[in-house]
């Protein structure tokens, strides 16, 4: 019965109620989608790459001039790196997870099959497993006699006899689960899968999340004028080893430049800076919207209290207790916020469908909408407490004084 009386009163003051309801609807739509997108960014940033991130560091080695003895220099450098105290292992490659760039290729189940799976291609030698700390779940790692030289200037390297794939790529190629020992084809070249690693993320973060772990490891010795040296240190010795390795390399030859010296922790931070910034911005925008909406609710309720002081005094004089006054404003708030939330649910779904189509992001689970509705309802109830308490404090004698 009281709700019907409140609705009747709202119809006489509908402009403010409608504006607040629309504000609630927009807030719900934007906040629920913003928090969903922010949560996706946080999930991306916490995704493991598959390597020993705490102890790995990398740097490029750029030779001055145009030396012709690149392989000899590479082998000398790698021998020096591996013999440095505190080093677990090291190797040369073209890219690492989260470094950007790198090579990608199409992996086919049959020769000249055009329905293959796109995967990141990592050239690694027989030291790659120990250097990165990869987890081998099936099969074996490559041996030294299976290594094929790949000059970085070659568009297509010579055919390698074997390869390893990630568990994700193995599942994509052979959903039935028997990838180990099967033959695959890259650019028409036949390779046999000799091992499966649990996880190795692609260098680039672009693309669908489910495809970022499609990686293939091919036994190539990366002979290039600017190789990426990857080093794994023993736990707790990374920073000391990083300095020692640089000093040892410069002691061998000084006609080199060593740029982009980064621990993998720094590599991860740099790679995910845009994602972190987006999550922060969306969280701040959501907070500002919620505060603005709360201020609007407080202002509207305060205005209604000032307009109804006489009516409230009459109700108090007729026996209404403070509890009844508080209940009236809280029910009124639930009706206004609830109406806005109903519209907001429809807007939230529509906005999410737009985001999915335009930005290829995942659909928002229903829990985010439910959480958004509960959030605005709780916000409404908290916002009305102050004005409602002031209304409940209006004395019954007010009527007598104003007549």
C-alpha positions, 0 to 999 in steps of 0.5 A, spaced: 500 500 500 505 504 501 509 503 495 502 505 491 502 512 495 510 513 493 508 511 486 503 516 486 507 522 489 513 520 484 508 521 478 507 528 481 515 529 481 517 525 475 522 529 472 527 528 477 525 521 478 526 520 471 533 523 470 535 519 476 533 513 473 536 514 467 543 516 470 542 509 474 541 506 467 547 509 464 551 507 470 549 500 470 551 499 463 557 502 463 560 500 470 558 493 469 561 493 462 567 497 464 569 492 470 568 486 465 573 489 460 578 491 466 577 484 469 579 481 462 585 485 462 587 483 469 586 476 467 591 477 461 596 480 465 596 474 470 597 469 464 603 465 465 608 464 459 611 457 460 618 460 462 622 461 468 620 468 468 623 470 475 630 468 473 630 469 465 633 475 462 635 477 455 638 482 451 640 483 443 647 483 441 649 487 435 655 487 431 659 493 428 660 492 421 658 486 417 662 480 420 662 474 416 664 469 421 657 470 425 657 463 427 664 463 430 662 469 434 656 466 436 659 460 439 664 463 442 659 468 446 654 462 448 660 458 451 662 464 455 655 465 457 654 458 459 661 458 463 659 464 467 658 463 474 651 463 476 648 461 469 644 455 468 644 455 461 643 460 455 642 460 447 640 465 441 634 466 438 629 471 435 624 472 440 621 471 446 614 471 449 611 478 450 617 481 446 613 482 440 615 481 433 618 474 432 616 469 426 609 465 425 607 460 420 602 455 418 602 448 421 599 443 417 597 436 418 598 434 411 602 437 405 600 443 402 594 443 406 590 449 407 587 448 413 592 448 418 593 452 424 597 459 425 603 458 430 608 462 433 615 459 431 621 459 435 628 457 433 631 454 439 638 449 439 639 444 444 640 449 450 633 452 449 629 447 454 634 448 460 634 456 459 627 457 459 625 452 464 620 449 459 616 443 462 616 437 457 610 433 458 611 428 453 616 426 448 623 429 448 628 435 447 632 436 441 639 433 440 645 437 438 645 433 431 638 435 429 640 442 429 639 446 423 643 453 422 638 459 420 641 465 418 636 471 419 637 473 412 634 467 409 626 468 408 625 460 409 630 456 413 632 449 411 628 444 413 629 441 420 627 434 421 623 434 428 619 439 432 616 440 439 609 443 439 605 446 445 600 442 448 595 448 445 598 447 438 597 439 439 590 439 441 589 444 435 592 439 430 590 433 433 584 434 438 584 426 438 590 427 443 595 423 439 600 428 436 606 425 439 610 422 433 606 425 428 608 428 422 606 435 420 608 440 415 611 447 415 612 450 408 611 444 405 617 441 409 615 435 413 617 435 421 616 429 426 613 431 433 618 429 438 615 432 444 610 437 447 611 442 452 606 444 457 606 452 455 610 457 451 606 463 449 607 467 443 611 473 442 605 478 440 599 479 444 595 480 438 590 475 436 585 471 440 587 469 447 586 461 445 591 462 440 596 465 444 599 459 446 600 455 439 607 455 438 612 450 435 619 450 437 624 448 431 631 446 432 635 452 429 641 455 431 640 462 430 646 465 426 644 473 425 648 479 426 643 481 431 641 475 435 637 475 442 641 472 447 637 469 452 640 467 459 637 463 465 640 465 472 640 460 478 635 463 483 637 469 487 643 471 482 639 474 476 641 481 477 649 479 479 649 474 473 646 480 468 652 484 469 657 479 469 655 476 462 655 483 459 662 484 462 665 477 460 662 479 453 665 485 452 672 482 454 671 477 449 670 483 443 668 490 444 666 491 437 658 490 439 652 494 442 648 490 447 641 494 447 635 492 451 637 489 457 631 486 460 629 481 466 623 478 463 619 481 469 621 488 466 619 485 459 612 482 462 611 489 465 612 493 458 608 488 454 602 489 459 603 496 460 597 498 455 593 493 458 594 495 465 593 502 463 586 500 460 584 497 467 586 503 471 582 507 466 576 503 466 576 502 474 577 510 475 571 511 470 567 506 474 568 509 480 567 517 478 560 514 475 558 511 481 560 517 486 557 522 481 550 517 481 551 517 489 551 525 489 545 525 484 541 521 489 543 525 495 541 531 492 534 529 489 533 526 496 535 532 500 530 536 495 524 532 496 525 532 504 526 540 503 519 540 499 516 535 504 517 538 510 510 540 512 507 533 510 513 529 514 511 534 520 504 532 519 505 524 519 509 525 525 504 529 529 499 523 527 503 518 530 508 516 525 515 514 528 522 515 525 522 508 523 516 510 518 519 516 515 526 512 514 522 506 511 518 511 506 524 514 503 528 507 502 522 504 499 522 510 494 529 510 493 528 502 491 523 504 486 527 509 482 533 505 482 530 499 481 526 502 475 533 505 472 536 498 473 531 494 469 533 499 463 540 499 465 540 491 464 538 492 457 543 497 456 548 493 459 547 487 454 546 492 448 553 495 450 556 488 451 554 486 444 557 492 441 563 491 444 564 484 442 562 485 435 567 491 434 573 489 439 573 481 439 572 481 446 569 475 450 561 476 452 560 479 459 557 473 464 551 474 467 554 475 474 557 482 472 550 484 470 547 481 477 553 485 481 552 491 477 544 491 479 546 489 486 551 495 486 547 500 484 541 498 489 546 498 495 549 505 492 542 508 492 540 505 499 547 508 502 546 515 498 539 516 501 541 515 509 543 522 510 537 525 507 532 520 510 535 521 517 534 529 516 527 527 514 526 523 520 529 528 525 523 533 523 519 534 529 511 534 530 511 541 532 513 543 526 506 543 523 504 547 529 509 553 528 508 553 521 500 554 521 
